[in-house]
Amino acid sequence: MRKLAILIMIFCFIFSTIPAMANEGESDLIIWDLLLARPIGLIGIGIGTSVFLISLPFTLPSKSVKSAGKKLVIDPFNYTFKRKLGHELL
């Protein structure tokens, strides 16, 4: 969990300059998205899936499997694969 927090902080630091680059054109955002955000999204899917599987013994009795699956697996998947290139980076 600590590694995930560090990964999220690095991601935020890198993309904190994106609004300043918005005037340079959409192509710069697409390049950043393609080279950095999508690979980090893939890593997030792997980490989220692992955490989801580890959390199953705790989420099954509390009947929160659906919400845990959405936050840990579905949301990172949608961010990585279903989002338009260069849009909604944060």
ABEGO torsion letter per residue (X at the ends): XAAAAAAAAAAAAAAAAAAAAAAAEAAAAAAAAAAAAAAAAAAAAAAAAAAAAAAAAAAAAAGAAAAAAAAAAAAAAAAAAABBBGBGAX
